[in-house]
Amino acid sequence: MFINKESYSKNVYGYTITDCVVRNRNAFYLTLRNEEQGVNAGPTQQETVEKRILTFWLNKPEDKRSSHATLNGFARVHAGATLIPAEQFIGVDASGHVYAIGGGVAEMQDMIPKSKEGPLRGGVTRVRTIQGYLYVVGGFHSVCRRVGRNQWESLGFNLPIPINPTEDEYLDAIFEMTLSDIDGFAHDDIYIIGGKGRVWHCDGKQWRPIPFPSNMRLESICCAGDGFVYIGAQSGTVFKGRGDQWTMLERGHMSLPFNDMVWHAGKVWCTSDYGLWYIEDGKVKNAELPAEIKVCAGHLSVGDGVMLMAGVYGAAYHDGEQWTLIFNAYAMDTLVEESQS
């Protein structure tokens, strides 16, 4: 493992991984939540639970590979990374709080402004790096892009939002207008998904609703290196297409949808808390992994030629050829607790 007991005890022990991101091939970040505080905290109480941002450096000596920053007053933190205007980790919570690391800074930044005009219209549900910029999507058709420190550009354009809705219309909008993911081939070729079969495409100036052959709940998306768009729906169902042409590759029968879908090493990879899959020859196939790597399933991030996978039970990365375990949470917890007894 790439992290020793002392570093794990100081930075990770007592916390659960909730997301991950690759900043570059030597710098990984994990978002963590305090386990004890989180046990009785419901969805509206997440800001009372302490969060951490774990920085992990592959190119430093073992005793200096990891460190953490503590965040208070943050809801669930989505892990993001930017290359433009600077290479940084950018953590954004569900309420729009922002924390940045990199380029000599580790700081709270201004919250993303929220109004009917944007940049935010509702809560944050996902962040994604597209051509070096960080994009954010969320409730009430929120779409925005970070263009600099404390600078967020609204990309809501012509996406509809409720105007003086009735209570029933408001509740329906919360679900149907909540975007679950975003990805793109370029800044003028972006897709967003959400609700029951709702897909939109943006040419950089306006959004167009895409006819989609299903009213399944859509969860994750990947604009892949093969030129196609892959969408993960409920129960692990997968669609492939682009523009107005879509086909179902796999009707899923899983208990969980895919949390993340990414393009890496010539394939689309998909993960949930229960495992890792890849798409090959039009089929969704289970990735045959060593047990110590498989337990790290949960979330995926790609960047600079590497893929990071992290979940409740640990973290590992793939360099395009092989897997390397960063840490197994169960094994490290056992070592720490044995040393304390």
Steps between C-alpha positions, in 0.01 A plus 500: 500500500612855426402642838644387833320446829612829652379708207174308482437546871566875476307572182237231431413291807145569618394642165319359196584577136217676314667608172832521316676692224826490305678835479796351312666159486686569825233691696175338614231636731238321709208659679428351842216515752524444875347158568389557859338836431336369184317208660199703615523789255222500243511662154420846641760472777810428295649843573537391865732217397873576474652443156858456388686541173779243480787585268706205381831539314645199318838663439587582862666289773263269687484715815412811297253355250178604673357797685154638563299817534199513735172655387218599733158619391519311169231267371600209274817604317538426128865460397605696192818609326594782264785559259374845396568767619723302740552136588310453825270280701159665529256355750138612471234398749128456442431857617763659274783547752841487328841390625816517285843337531796555269726768362617590849150542647267297719200719562129551529368696204173683446188290470362457149232770464145368486204660321248419225751637250782286642778410519322268749124461507492214751722259690817352347480135392814447287826660389694403189816613321455569128798627301670624815205696643283395792128468422225474761142377467215480748141577584255701291716452189814649654797502262808715549873511431785626718712746302718630785528551873152596625387525137214280380334529161135402467425260215129469572416681175153387389458212747152534656443576867170518692344847521262545795420126511228337704618272779447188286681657204785602729542149637493356147763752390729399786523154344464562128721812492778360715796418278697194604808523276679690224774421248617628166729456203567876493361823646256519208402132510368424849234259630306511826261244644247473780153394603316236298668473160587869477802574281610840372777606260674839491681651203655769719210741453178315577364169621297258290292218653606164357236237414593208723355147473431448870341663803738324738671714761838611361798504735839525323649593163826469309596673175746232397816494295330287234273793410186363664308602812425237764224553754448296816139467610324334791597144592822516297327538163731654235417695184737597217453768241551858395269773383156348432615138448504274810495129571485300822818297546397328820184478705628495852374294789726641770385641832704817444563722196852600398638792700758590235580419137839600353717437194841347574744272317270467199188398693206643689519403868200499735487464875262480793557402863468138388776478240664612178390426142620595153337516159651297217349382170168655599481300824526602863754263655603444858861603560694207638702659779704377796285510814711777657434723196133409450405618850610853403203537264268796544621801302724559197708790369738521205773743409851512357481136389399346833170386650434532872240279671396563859218390726410415857763226525802662341664650194702375202611631162557363150785642289372363170662161549471389860330569832677628811338497844527826693341364817248243618291670768409179682862384523624843608223541759603166648866605522414831666263340753753228585763764572258685727407194707 
